[in-house]
């Protein structure tokens, strides 16, 4: 039986194509329960229509994503997940987690999952990681059960404060988190 992975998707639209491809690979290892933020299910962007992203995720996971706070709340009490992944994770969602704000399906899913003392892996993608978001990265890195997919500068010339998770390292980051260890280096 495959381990149960809650895969949270937030609205870093520029990473959706690569994230969805990685989700397809990871679905061979994990039984994925998709959870999507309000913005990821409601905003069409230059990177595609929300309905198309939802369809692809549903096809890969074999189930509709959780898209309401009410449907995310039972994740912990019903012990629905073994590990949780946020990929992609926006700087906005990271800030909410750092400050215990629970106002989206994703933040509720994480809060509910953490009550069972299980790991959460974050694949951050934000243009201000080396600026305003850095304090939230530091905050989360020091909270039990949170781990990061290693981060890289994605465009040091045009976006000098931007970091994005190396999505090819999701599988390794999940394995390390299961062992209670941060995959290193955290920032490349």
JODA-V46150 format. One record per residue. N is the residue number from 1. OMEGA is omega in whole degrees, -180 to 180 (999 if undefined). NEAR is the number of other ideal C-beta (glycine too) atoms within 8 Angstrom. Layout:
BEGIN
[[N;OMEGA;NEAR] [N;OMEGA;NEAR]]
END
This chain:
BEGIN
[[1;-179;3] [2;173;6] [3;-178;9] [4;-179;11] [5;170;15] [6;-178;15] [7;179;14] [8;180;15] [9;174;17] [10;-163;16] [11;169;8] [12;-168;11] [13;-177;10] [14;180;6] [15;-174;12] [16;-177;13] [17;-180;8] [18;180;8] [19;-179;13] [20;175;12] [21;179;8] [22;178;12] [23;179;14] [24;179;8] [25;-177;8] [26;-180;14] [27;175;10] [28;-175;4] [29;-174;7] [30;168;11] [31;-171;8] [32;171;12] [33;-178;14] [34;177;13] [35;-177;15] [36;177;15] [37;178;13] [38;-178;8] [39;-178;8] [40;179;12] [41;-175;10] [42;-175;6] [43;169;8] [44;-179;5] [45;177;6] [46;179;3] [47;175;7] [48;180;10] [49;179;6] [50;-179;11] [51;179;6] [52;177;8] [53;179;13] [54;-180;12] [55;-179;8] [56;-180;9] [57;178;14] [58;179;12] [59;-179;7] [60;-173;11] [61;-179;13] [62;177;5] [63;177;7] [64;177;7] [65;171;13] [66;-175;13] [67;177;10] [68;176;7] [69;-179;10] [70;-180;5] [71;179;9] [72;-174;14] [73;-178;10] [74;-177;9] [75;179;15] [76;-178;13] [77;179;8] [78;178;6] [79;-173;6] [80;-174;9] [81;175;12] [82;-179;7] [83;-179;16] [84;178;15] [85;171;14] [86;-179;15] [87;-4;17] [88;175;14] [89;177;14] [90;173;11] [91;178;13] [92;179;7] [93;178;14] [94;179;16] [95;178;11] [96;179;12] [97;-179;14] [98;-178;10] [99;177;6] [100;176;6] [101;-176;8] [102;-176;9] [103;176;6] [104;175;12] [105;-179;15] [106;-178;15] [107;176;13] [108;179;12] [109;-180;15] [110;180;13] [111;-179;11] [112;179;13] [113;-177;14] [114;180;11] [115;180;8] [116;176;7] [117;-179;5] [118;-174;11] [119;174;11] [120;180;15] [121;-175;16] [122;174;15] [123;-174;16] [124;173;17] [125;-178;12] [126;-179;13] [127;-178;7] [128;-178;10] [129;-179;14] [130;177;10] [131;-174;7] [132;-177;6] [133;-176;14] [134;180;9] [135;179;8] [136;174;12] [137;180;12] [138;180;8] [139;-178;9] [140;-179;13] [141;-179;10] [142;177;5] [143;-179;7] [144;175;3] [145;174;9] [146;-180;11] [147;180;13] [148;164;17] [149;-178;15] [150;-175;14] [151;176;13] [152;172;10] [153;-173;8] [154;179;7] [155;-172;7] [156;-180;5] [157;-175;5] [158;-178;4] [159;-172;9] [160;179;8] [161;-176;9] [162;170;13] [163;176;14] [164;179;11] [165;173;18] [166;-173;10] [167;176;12] [168;-178;5] [169;179;11] [170;-177;15] [171;179;9] [172;179;8] [173;177;15] [174;179;14] [175;-180;8] [176;-180;11] [177;178;15] [178;178;9] [179;180;6] [180;-176;5] [181;174;7] [182;174;9] [183;-177;13] [184;-5;5] [185;-179;5] [186;176;9] [187;-177;7] [188;999;6]]
END
